[in-house]
């Protein structure tokens, strides 16, 4: 699950560099680092949840 999530978020970052997504806060190409920050937070929550569930 975490590998799939990481792959999707990296894909979103690459797409955003090519053509900005146009979402609030993601209007410029330089804003791809925000996707990385959100990706790190989501990945951390997924890893912590995996520890408690399994």
Predicted model as a PDB file, atoms N, CA, C, CB and O in Angstrom, pLDDT in the B-factor column:
MODEL        1                                                                  
ATOM      1  N   UNK A   1       0.824  -1.199   0.000  1.00 61.00           N  
ATOM      2  CA  UNK A   1       0.000   0.000   0.000  1.00 61.00           C  
ATOM      3  C   UNK A   1       0.864   1.258   0.000  1.00 61.00           C  
ATOM      4  CB  UNK A   1      -0.935   0.001   1.208  1.00 61.00           C  
ATOM      5  O   UNK A   1       0.594   2.209  -0.733  1.00 61.00           O  
ATOM      6  N   UNK A   2       1.900   1.252   0.825  1.00 65.00           N  
ATOM      7  CA  UNK A   2       2.738   2.451   0.899  1.00 65.00           C  
ATOM      8  C   UNK A   2       3.531   2.650  -0.393  1.00 65.00           C  
ATOM      9  CB  UNK A   2       3.697   2.358   2.095  1.00 65.00           C  
ATOM     10  O   UNK A   2       3.806   3.784  -0.785  1.00 65.00           O  
ATOM     11  N   UNK A   3       3.898   1.550  -1.054  1.00 81.00           N  
ATOM     12  CA  UNK A   3       4.623   1.684  -2.320  1.00 81.00           C  
ATOM     13  C   UNK A   3       3.723   2.267  -3.399  1.00 81.00           C  
ATOM     14  CB  UNK A   3       5.175   0.326  -2.773  1.00 81.00           C  
ATOM     15  O   UNK A   3       4.158   3.100  -4.194  1.00 81.00           O  
ATOM     16  N   UNK A   4       2.484   1.836  -3.427  1.00 84.00           N  
ATOM     17  CA  UNK A   4       1.531   2.369  -4.399  1.00 84.00           C  
ATOM     18  C   UNK A   4       1.267   3.853  -4.135  1.00 84.00           C  
ATOM     19  CB  UNK A   4       0.210   1.575  -4.352  1.00 84.00           C  
ATOM     20  O   UNK A   4       1.214   4.655  -5.067  1.00 84.00           O  
ATOM     21  N   UNK A   5       1.107   4.202  -2.891  1.00 74.00           N  
ATOM     22  CA  UNK A   5       0.879   5.592  -2.510  1.00 74.00           C  
ATOM     23  C   UNK A   5       2.074   6.463  -2.887  1.00 74.00           C  
ATOM     24  CB  UNK A   5       0.602   5.696  -1.006  1.00 74.00           C  
ATOM     25  O   UNK A   5       1.902   7.567  -3.404  1.00 74.00           O  
ATOM     26  N   UNK A   6       3.271   5.974  -2.632  1.00 76.00           N  
ATOM     27  CA  UNK A   6       4.485   6.718  -2.985  1.00 76.00           C  
ATOM     28  C   UNK A   6       4.578   6.906  -4.492  1.00 76.00           C  
ATOM     29  CB  UNK A   6       5.740   5.990  -2.464  1.00 76.00           C  
ATOM     30  O   UNK A   6       4.932   7.987  -4.962  1.00 76.00           O  
ATOM     31  N   UNK A   7       4.264   5.870  -5.247  1.00 87.00           N  
ATOM     32  CA  UNK A   7       4.318   5.950  -6.706  1.00 87.00           C  
ATOM     33  C   UNK A   7       3.308   6.963  -7.247  1.00 87.00           C  
ATOM     34  CB  UNK A   7       4.059   4.572  -7.322  1.00 87.00           C  
ATOM     35  O   UNK A   7       3.629   7.747  -8.140  1.00 87.00           O  
ATOM     36  N   UNK A   8       2.099   6.946  -6.711  1.00 84.00           N  
ATOM     37  CA  UNK A   8       1.074   7.892  -7.161  1.00 84.00           C  
ATOM     38  C   UNK A   8       1.455   9.343  -6.843  1.00 84.00           C  
ATOM     39  CB  UNK A   8      -0.272   7.553  -6.513  1.00 84.00           C  
ATOM     40  O   UNK A   8       1.224  10.241  -7.653  1.00 84.00           O  
ATOM     41  N   UNK A   9       2.032   9.565  -5.674  1.00 79.00           N  
ATOM     42  CA  UNK A   9       2.416  10.924  -5.304  1.00 79.00           C  
ATOM     43  C   UNK A   9       3.615  11.417  -6.108  1.00 79.00           C  
ATOM     44  CB  UNK A   9       2.728  10.991  -3.819  1.00 79.00           C  
ATOM     45  O   UNK A   9       3.685  12.599  -6.445  1.00 79.00           O  
ATOM     46  N   UNK A  10       4.548  10.539  -6.415  1.00 83.00           N  
ATOM     47  CA  UNK A  10       5.666  10.928  -7.280  1.00 83.00           C  
ATOM     48  C   UNK A  10       5.152  11.240  -8.676  1.00 83.00           C  
ATOM     49  CB  UNK A  10       6.738   9.812  -7.337  1.00 83.00           C  
ATOM     50  O   UNK A  10       5.619  12.184  -9.313  1.00 83.00           O  
ATOM     51  N   UNK A  11       4.206  10.462  -9.151  1.00 88.00           N  
ATOM     52  CA  UNK A  11       3.598  10.718 -10.456  1.00 88.00           C  
ATOM     53  C   UNK A  11       2.895  12.081 -10.461  1.00 88.00           C  
ATOM     54  CB  UNK A  11       2.598   9.594 -10.817  1.00 88.00           C  
ATOM     55  O   UNK A  11       2.992  12.827 -11.435  1.00 88.00           O  
ATOM     56  N   UNK A  12       2.191  12.402  -9.377  1.00 83.00           N  
ATOM     57  CA  UNK A  12       1.530  13.710  -9.278  1.00 83.00           C  
ATOM     58  C   UNK A  12       2.548  14.844  -9.298  1.00 83.00           C  
ATOM     59  CB  UNK A  12       0.686  13.789  -7.997  1.00 83.00           C  
ATOM     60  O   UNK A  12       2.293  15.892  -9.890  1.00 83.00           O  
ATOM     61  N   UNK A  13       3.698  14.646  -8.660  1.00 81.00           N  
ATOM     62  CA  UNK A  13       4.734  15.673  -8.665  1.00 81.00           C  
ATOM     63  C   UNK A  13       5.298  15.880 -10.063  1.00 81.00           C  
ATOM     64  CB  UNK A  13       5.853  15.301  -7.699  1.00 81.00           C  
ATOM     65  O   UNK A  13       5.515  17.016 -10.485  1.00 81.00           O  
ATOM     66  N   UNK A  14       5.535  14.792 -10.780  1.00 86.00           N  
ATOM     67  CA  UNK A  14       6.062  14.897 -12.144  1.00 86.00           C  
ATOM     68  C   UNK A  14       5.056  15.578 -13.053  1.00 86.00           C  
ATOM     69  CB  UNK A  14       6.421  13.509 -12.699  1.00 86.00           C  
ATOM     70  O   UNK A  14       5.424  16.435 -13.857  1.00 86.00           O  
ATOM     71  N   UNK A  15       3.799  15.210 -12.936  1.00 85.00           N  
ATOM     72  CA  UNK A  15       2.749  15.841 -13.742  1.00 85.00           C  
ATOM     73  C   UNK A  15       2.663  17.324 -13.421  1.00 85.00           C  
ATOM     74  CB  UNK A  15       1.383  15.160 -13.499  1.00 85.00           C  
ATOM     75  O   UNK A  15       2.489  18.144 -14.321  1.00 85.00           O  
ATOM     76  N   UNK A  16       2.784  17.672 -12.155  1.00 82.00           N  
ATOM     77  CA  UNK A  16       2.690  19.075 -11.749  1.00 82.00           C  
ATOM     78  C   UNK A  16       3.852  19.887 -12.304  1.00 82.00           C  
ATOM     79  CB  UNK A  16       2.653  19.188 -10.223  1.00 82.00           C  
ATOM     80  O   UNK A  16       3.668  21.052 -12.657  1.00 82.00           O  
ATOM     81  N   UNK A  17       5.044  19.302 -12.390  1.00 84.00           N  
ATOM     82  CA  UNK A  17       6.182  20.014 -12.961  1.00 84.00           C  
ATOM     83  C   UNK A  17       5.957  20.258 -14.447  1.00 84.00           C  
ATOM     84  CB  UNK A  17       7.486  19.225 -12.736  1.00 84.00           C  
ATOM     85  O   UNK A  17       6.303  21.321 -14.962  1.00 84.00           O  
ATOM     86  N   UNK A  18       5.378  19.277 -15.138  1.00 87.00           N  
ATOM     87  CA  UNK A  18       5.120  19.416 -16.573  1.00 87.00           C  
ATOM     88  C   UNK A  18       3.997  20.423 -16.817  1.00 87.00           C  
ATOM     89  CB  UNK A  18       4.759  18.048 -17.195  1.00 87.00           C  
ATOM     90  O   UNK A  18       4.143  21.340 -17.626  1.00 87.00           O  
ATOM     91  N   UNK A  19       2.887  20.249 -16.120  1.00 84.00           N  
ATOM     92  CA  UNK A  19       1.737  21.148 -16.272  1.00 84.00           C  
ATOM     93  C   UNK A  19       1.110  21.330 -14.892  1.00 84.00           C  
ATOM     94  CB  UNK A  19       0.685  20.582 -17.311  1.00 84.00           C  
ATOM     95  O   UNK A  19       0.562  20.378 -14.336  1.00 84.00           O  
ATOM     96  N   UNK A  20       1.182  22.536 -14.334  1.00 83.00           N  
ATOM     97  CA  UNK A  20       0.627  22.757 -12.988  1.00 83.00           C  
ATOM     98  C   UNK A  20      -0.823  22.307 -12.885  1.00 83.00           C  
ATOM     99  CB  UNK A  20       0.730  24.230 -12.611  1.00 83.00           C  
ATOM    100  O   UNK A  20      -1.607  22.470 -13.820  1.00 83.00           O  
ATOM    101  N   UNK A  21      -1.167  21.735 -11.729  1.00 77.00           N  
ATOM    102  CA  UNK A  21      -2.487  21.161 -11.527  1.00 77.00           C  
ATOM    103  C   UNK A  21      -3.587  22.214 -11.421  1.00 77.00           C  
ATOM    104  CB  UNK A  21      -2.483  20.314 -10.291  1.00 77.00           C  
ATOM    105  O   UNK A  21      -4.740  21.931 -11.743  1.00 77.00           O  
ATOM    106  N   UNK A  22      -3.249  23.417 -10.976  1.00 79.00           N  
ATOM    107  CA  UNK A  22      -4.230  24.488 -10.890  1.00 79.00           C  
ATOM    108  C   UNK A  22      -5.078  24.460  -9.628  1.00 79.00           C  
ATOM    109  CB  UNK A  22      -5.118  24.434 -12.068  1.00 79.00           C  
ATOM    110  O   UNK A  22      -6.037  25.223  -9.510  1.00 79.00           O  
ATOM    111  N   UNK A  23      -4.738  23.598  -8.693  1.00 75.00           N  
ATOM    112  CA  UNK A  23      -5.465  23.550  -7.427  1.00 75.00           C  
ATOM    113  C   UNK A  23      -5.021  24.719  -6.549  1.00 75.00           C  
ATOM    114  CB  UNK A  23      -5.232  22.192  -6.700  1.00 75.00           C  
ATOM    115  O   UNK A  23      -3.928  25.251  -6.744  1.00 75.00           O  
ATOM    116  N   UNK A  24      -5.843  25.125  -5.593  1.00 82.00           N  
ATOM    117  CA  UNK A  24      -5.419  26.202  -4.697  1.00 82.00           C  
ATOM    118  C   UNK A  24      -4.108  25.839  -4.002  1.00 82.00           C  
ATOM    119  CB  UNK A  24      -6.513  26.497  -3.652  1.00 82.00           C  
ATOM    120  O   UNK A  24      -3.994  24.782  -3.382  1.00 82.00           O  
ATOM    121  N   UNK A  25      -3.133  26.720  -4.112  1.00 77.00           N  
ATOM    122  CA  UNK A  25      -1.819  26.483  -3.535  1.00 77.00           C  
ATOM    123  C   UNK A  25      -0.877  25.735  -4.455  1.00 77.00           C  
ATOM    124  CB  UNK A  25      -1.960  25.731  -2.266  1.00 77.00           C  
ATOM    125  O   UNK A  25       0.304  25.589  -4.141  1.00 77.00           O  
ATOM    126  N   UNK A  26      -1.376  25.257  -5.586  1.00 76.00           N  
ATOM    127  CA  UNK A  26      -0.544  24.516  -6.543  1.00 76.00           C  
ATOM    128  C   UNK A  26      -0.687  25.111  -7.944  1.00 76.00           C  
ATOM    129  CB  UNK A  26      -0.932  23.015  -6.555  1.00 76.00           C  
ATOM    130  O   UNK A  26      -0.968  24.394  -8.904  1.00 76.00           O  
ATOM    131  N   UNK A  27      -0.497  26.390  -8.049  1.00 81.00           N  
ATOM    132  CA  UNK A  27      -0.702  27.041  -9.342  1.00 81.00           C  
ATOM    133  C   UNK A  27       0.600  27.244 -10.129  1.00 81.00           C  
ATOM    134  CB  UNK A  27      -1.376  28.375  -9.132  1.00 81.00           C  
ATOM    135  O   UNK A  27       0.558  27.450 -11.343  1.00 81.00           O  
ATOM    136  N   UNK A  28       1.757  27.189  -9.450  1.00 82.00           N  
ATOM    137  CA  UNK A  28       3.031  27.376 -10.143  1.00 82.00           C  
ATOM    138  C   UNK A  28       3.817  26.067 -10.147  1.00 82.00           C  
ATOM    139  CB  UNK A  28       3.859  28.506  -9.478  1.00 82.00           C  
ATOM    140  O   UNK A  28       3.605  25.202  -9.296  1.00 82.00           O  
ATOM    141  N   UNK A  29       4.719  25.933 -11.107  1.00 80.00           N  
ATOM    142  CA  UNK A  29       5.531  24.718 -11.195  1.00 80.00           C  
ATOM    143  C   UNK A  29       6.409  24.537  -9.972  1.00 80.00           C  
ATOM    144  CB  UNK A  29       6.393  24.749 -12.443  1.00 80.00           C  
ATOM    145  O   UNK A  29       6.709  23.408  -9.583  1.00 80.00           O  
ATOM    146  N   UNK A  30       6.824  25.635  -9.364  1.00 82.00           N  
ATOM    147  CA  UNK A  30       7.707  25.555  -8.204  1.00 82.00           C  
ATOM    148  C   UNK A  30       6.990  25.014  -6.965  1.00 82.00           C  
ATOM    149  CB  UNK A  30       8.288  26.923  -7.903  1.00 82.00           C  
ATOM    150  O   UNK A  30       7.647  24.729  -5.964  1.00 82.00           O  
ATOM    151  N   UNK A  31       5.680  24.866  -7.004  1.00 80.00           N  
ATOM    152  CA  UNK A  31       4.915  24.401  -5.844  1.00 80.00           C  
ATOM    153  C   UNK A  31       4.906  22.878  -5.708  1.00 80.00           C  
ATOM    154  CB  UNK A  31       3.493  24.905  -5.936  1.00 80.00           C  
ATOM    155  O   UNK A  31       4.174  22.347  -4.873  1.00 80.00           O  
ATOM    156  N   UNK A  32       5.702  22.164  -6.506  1.00 78.00           N  
ATOM    157  CA  UNK A  32       5.696  20.706  -6.422  1.00 78.00           C  
ATOM    158  C   UNK A  32       6.195  20.220  -5.065  1.00 78.00           C  
ATOM    159  CB  UNK A  32       6.552  20.112  -7.532  1.00 78.00           C  
ATOM    160  O   UNK A  32       5.872  19.104  -4.659  1.00 78.00           O  
ATOM    161  N   UNK A  33       6.967  21.027  -4.364  1.00 84.00           N  
ATOM    162  CA  UNK A  33       7.476  20.620  -3.043  1.00 84.00           C  
ATOM    163  C   UNK A  33       6.332  20.459  -2.041  1.00 84.00           C  
ATOM    164  CB  UNK A  33       8.498  21.651  -2.515  1.00 84.00           C  
ATOM    165  O   UNK A  33       6.452  19.706  -1.075  1.00 84.00           O  
ATOM    166  N   UNK A  34       5.228  21.165  -2.271  1.00 85.00           N  
ATOM    167  CA  UNK A  34       4.076  21.026  -1.376  1.00 85.00           C  
ATOM    168  C   UNK A  34       3.473  19.632  -1.487  1.00 85.00           C  
ATOM    169  CB  UNK A  34       3.012  22.089  -1.694  1.00 85.00           C  
ATOM    170  O   UNK A  34       3.000  19.069  -0.500  1.00 85.00           O  
ATOM    171  N   UNK A  35       3.494  19.080  -2.702  1.00 80.00           N  
ATOM    172  CA  UNK A  35       3.008  17.713  -2.895  1.00 80.00           C  
ATOM    173  C   UNK A  35       3.914  16.750  -2.129  1.00 80.00           C  
ATOM    174  CB  UNK A  35       2.961  17.342  -4.412  1.00 80.00           C  
ATOM    175  O   UNK A  35       3.435  15.793  -1.521  1.00 80.00           O  
ATOM    176  N   UNK A  36       5.225  17.006  -2.161  1.00 83.00           N  
ATOM    177  CA  UNK A  36       6.165  16.156  -1.431  1.00 83.00           C  
ATOM    178  C   UNK A  36       5.917  16.223   0.074  1.00 83.00           C  
ATOM    179  CB  UNK A  36       7.605  16.568  -1.742  1.00 83.00           C  
ATOM    180  O   UNK A  36       6.011  15.207   0.762  1.00 83.00           O  
ATOM    181  N   UNK A  37       5.606  17.396   0.580  1.00 88.00           N  
ATOM    182  CA  UNK A  37       5.332  17.554   2.008  1.00 88.00           C  
ATOM    183  C   UNK A  37       4.067  16.787   2.410  1.00 88.00           C  
ATOM    184  CB  UNK A  37       5.184  19.046   2.362  1.00 88.00           C  
ATOM    185  O   UNK A  37       4.048  16.108   3.436  1.00 88.00           O  
ATOM    186  N   UNK A  38       3.032  16.898   1.609  1.00 82.00           N  
ATOM    187  CA  UNK A  38       1.798  16.162   1.871  1.00 82.00           C  
ATOM    188  C   UNK A  38       2.049  14.657   1.735  1.00 82.00           C  
ATOM    189  CB  UNK A  38       0.674  16.616   0.902  1.00 82.00           C  
ATOM    190  O   UNK A  38       1.522  13.861   2.512  1.00 82.00           O  
ATOM    191  N   UNK A  39       2.852  14.278   0.748  1.00 79.00           N  
ATOM    192  CA  UNK A  39       3.175  12.872   0.556  1.00 79.00           C  
ATOM    193  C   UNK A  39       3.891  12.310   1.777  1.00 79.00           C  
ATOM    194  CB  UNK A  39       4.033  12.686  -0.694  1.00 79.00           C  
ATOM    195  O   UNK A  39       3.588  11.201   2.216  1.00 79.00           O  
ATOM    196  N   UNK A  40       4.831  13.058   2.324  1.00 85.00           N  
ATOM    197  CA  UNK A  40       5.545  12.600   3.511  1.00 85.00           C  
ATOM    198  C   UNK A  40       4.590  12.423   4.686  1.00 85.00           C  
ATOM    199  CB  UNK A  40       6.657  13.584   3.878  1.00 85.00           C  
ATOM    200  O   UNK A  40       4.693  11.447   5.429  1.00 85.00           O  
ATOM    201  N   UNK A  41       3.664  13.361   4.857  1.00 87.00           N  
ATOM    202  CA  UNK A  41       2.705  13.269   5.958  1.00 87.00           C  
ATOM    203  C   UNK A  41       1.789  12.051   5.785  1.00 87.00           C  
ATOM    204  CB  UNK A  41       1.864  14.560   6.045  1.00 87.00           C  
ATOM    205  O   UNK A  41       1.556  11.317   6.745  1.00 87.00           O  
ATOM    206  N   UNK A  42       1.278  11.834   4.596  1.00 80.00           N  
ATOM    207  CA  UNK A  42       0.383  10.700   4.338  1.00 80.00           C  
ATOM    208  C   UNK A  42       1.132   9.378   4.508  1.00 80.00           C  
ATOM    209  CB  UNK A  42      -0.220  10.794   2.915  1.00 80.00           C  
ATOM    210  O   UNK A  42       0.595   8.424   5.071  1.00 80.00           O  
ATOM    211  N   UNK A  43       2.357   9.325   4.025  1.00 78.00           N  
ATOM    212  CA  UNK A  43       3.157   8.125   4.133  1.00 78.00           C  
ATOM    213  C   UNK A  43       3.458   7.801   5.595  1.00 78.00           C  
ATOM    214  CB  UNK A  43       4.450   8.281   3.346  1.00 78.00           C  
ATOM    215  O   UNK A  43       3.430   6.638   5.998  1.00 78.00           O  
ATOM    216  N   UNK A  44       3.744   8.826   6.375  1.00 87.00           N  
ATOM    217  CA  UNK A  44       3.997   8.628   7.805  1.00 87.00           C  
ATOM    218  C   UNK A  44       2.759   8.087   8.515  1.00 87.00           C  
ATOM    219  CB  UNK A  44       4.441   9.944   8.457  1.00 87.00           C  
ATOM    220  O   UNK A  44       2.856   7.172   9.333  1.00 87.00           O  
ATOM    221  N   UNK A  45       1.609   8.647   8.203  1.00 88.00           N  
ATOM    222  CA  UNK A  45       0.359   8.172   8.818  1.00 88.00           C  
ATOM    223  C   UNK A  45       0.088   6.723   8.412  1.00 88.00           C  
ATOM    224  CB  UNK A  45      -0.836   9.079   8.407  1.00 88.00           C  
ATOM    225  O   UNK A  45      -0.349   5.922   9.238  1.00 88.00           O  
ATOM    226  N   UNK A  46       0.342   6.384   7.159  1.00 81.00           N  
ATOM    227  CA  UNK A  46       0.127   5.007   6.694  1.00 81.00           C  
ATOM    228  C   UNK A  46       1.060   4.032   7.421  1.00 81.00           C  
ATOM    229  CB  UNK A  46       0.348   4.913   5.166  1.00 81.00           C  
ATOM    230  O   UNK A  46       0.640   2.937   7.794  1.00 81.00           O  
ATOM    231  N   UNK A  47       2.314   4.423   7.620  1.00 84.00           N  
ATOM    232  CA  UNK A  47       3.251   3.549   8.319  1.00 84.00           C  
ATOM    233  C   UNK A  47       2.871   3.376   9.788  1.00 84.00           C  
ATOM    234  CB  UNK A  47       4.666   4.104   8.209  1.00 84.00           C  
ATOM    235  O   UNK A  47       2.973   2.276  10.332  1.00 84.00           O  
ATOM    236  N   UNK A  48       2.440   4.445  10.421  1.00 92.00           N  
ATOM    237  CA  UNK A  48       2.019   4.362  11.816  1.00 92.00           C  
ATOM    238  C   UNK A  48       0.762   3.514  11.934  1.00 92.00           C  
ATOM    239  CB  UNK A  48       1.776   5.767  12.397  1.00 92.00           C  
ATOM    240  O   UNK A  48       0.648   2.708  12.858  1.00 92.00           O  
ATOM    241  N   UNK A  49      -0.186   3.681  11.012  1.00 91.00           N  
ATOM    242  CA  UNK A  49      -1.420   2.895  11.040  1.00 91.00           C  
ATOM    243  C   UNK A  49      -1.115   1.419  10.832  1.00 91.00           C  
ATOM    244  CB  UNK A  49      -2.405   3.390   9.967  1.00 91.00           C  
ATOM    245  O   UNK A  49      -1.767   0.562  11.429  1.00 91.00           O  
ATOM    246  N   UNK A  50      -0.138   1.116   9.998  1.00 88.00           N  
ATOM    247  CA  UNK A  50       0.220  -0.276   9.756  1.00 88.00           C  
ATOM    248  C   UNK A  50       0.789  -0.921  11.025  1.00 88.00           C  
ATOM    249  CB  UNK A  50       1.236  -0.374   8.606  1.00 88.00           C  
ATOM    250  O   UNK A  50       0.572  -2.107  11.274  1.00 88.00           O  
ATOM    251  N   UNK A  51       1.503  -0.149  11.810  1.00 89.00           N  
ATOM    252  CA  UNK A  51       2.049  -0.673  13.060  1.00 89.00           C  
ATOM    253  C   UNK A  51       0.948  -1.020  14.052  1.00 89.00           C  
ATOM    254  CB  UNK A  51       3.005   0.334  13.680  1.00 89.00           C  
ATOM    255  O   UNK A  51       1.033  -2.032  14.747  1.00 89.00           O  
ATOM    256  N   UNK A  52      -0.101  -0.174  14.124  1.00 89.00           N  
ATOM    257  CA  UNK A  52      -1.172  -0.398  15.076  1.00 89.00           C  
ATOM    258  C   UNK A  52      -2.175  -1.448  14.609  1.00 89.00           C  
ATOM    259  CB  UNK A  52      -1.883   0.890  15.346  1.00 89.00           C  
ATOM    260  O   UNK A  52      -2.738  -2.169  15.433  1.00 89.00           O  
ATOM    261  N   UNK A  53      -2.403  -1.543  13.316  1.00 87.00           N  
ATOM    262  CA  UNK A  53      -3.382  -2.495  12.778  1.00 87.00           C  
ATOM    263  C   UNK A  53      -2.779  -3.886  12.674  1.00 87.00           C  
ATOM    264  CB  UNK A  53      -3.885  -2.036  11.399  1.00 87.00           C  
ATOM    265  O   UNK A  53      -3.405  -4.865  13.080  1.00 87.00           O  
ATOM    266  N   UNK A  54      -1.579  -3.982  12.141  1.00 67.00           N  
ATOM    267  CA  UNK A  54      -1.005  -5.307  11.896  1.00 67.00           C  
ATOM    268  C   UNK A  54       0.095  -5.553  12.788  1.00 67.00           C  
ATOM    269  CB  UNK A  54      -0.549  -5.470  10.508  1.00 67.00           C  
ATOM    270  O   UNK A  54       0.707  -6.620  12.733  1.00 67.00           O  
TER     271      UNK A  54                                                      
ENDMDL                                                                          
END                                                                             
